[in-house]
Amino acid sequence: MATVATKPMTAEEFYDWANRPENRDGCFELERGEIVEMSRPGKRHGLICGNISRVLGNFAVQHKKGYVCTNDTGVVVERDPDSVRGPDVLFFEDVDQIDLVDEKYGESPPLVAVEVLSPNDTTGKLIRRVREQLRFGVQQVWVLDPAARNVIIYQSGKEDVVVEEGEELTGGDALPDFRCLVAELFALPGK
């Protein structure tokens, strides 16, 4: 019996599919034209995402530039076949008015993409996601590790940098004036 090949889904088709009523409560990404179901993160993961969102959001307000996207905002990182990823937190400086922000999936790279490790993340899966984002043009990918309480900074053409809990995370060339204590990302606000 012959196997019938199906055409890989485009980012536009995936957006429509993911927003059908029966799929809205799911958590999906598009990987090279194929739908991949993701597990829902836990409460601690959400707290850490909230912390980095707050810190980056405060930075955007203080410097009057850029904006933060959260909740696994879809970004088209590859075309033909299409891949749509949803990093945990993104920092953009691509537009200066809310009406210019993509209504569907973004197609311009953020300056920084943040991934918070989940218990089911594997090293291979993580490195593949980081490489995709760097090829897409993201200047820095920050991987926050709740177990080790550190941040690994990935940049194209540079050595990976590990910033420990007692150290200061800086934005480097991507966000020159950004700084925060890594410990702040892994704590309850104000503690």
HELIX and SHEET records of a PDB file:
HELIX    1   1 ALA A   11  ALA A   18  1                                   8    
HELIX    2   2 LYS A   43  HIS A   63  1                                  21    
HELIX    3   3 ILE A   98  LEU A  100  5                                   3    
HELIX    4   4 THR A  123  PHE A  136  1                                  14    
HELIX    5   5 VAL A  182  LEU A  185  1                                   4    
SHEET    1   A 2 PHE A  28  GLU A  31  0                                        
SHEET    2   A 2 GLU A  34  GLU A  37 -1                                        
SHEET    1   B 6 TYR A  67  CYS A  69  0                                        
SHEET    2   B 6 VAL A  89  PHE A  92 -1                                        
SHEET    3   B 6 VAL A 112  VAL A 116 -1                                        
SHEET    4   B 6 GLN A 140  ASP A 145  1                                        
SHEET    5   B 6 ASN A 150  TYR A 154 -1                                        
SHEET    6   B 6 VAL A 161  VAL A 163 -1                                        
SHEET    1   C 2 VAL A  75  GLU A  78  0                                        
SHEET    2   C 2 SER A  83  ARG A  85 -1                                        
SHEET    1   D 2 GLU A 168  GLY A 171  0                                        
SHEET    2   D 2 LEU A 175  LEU A 181 -1                                        
END                                                                             
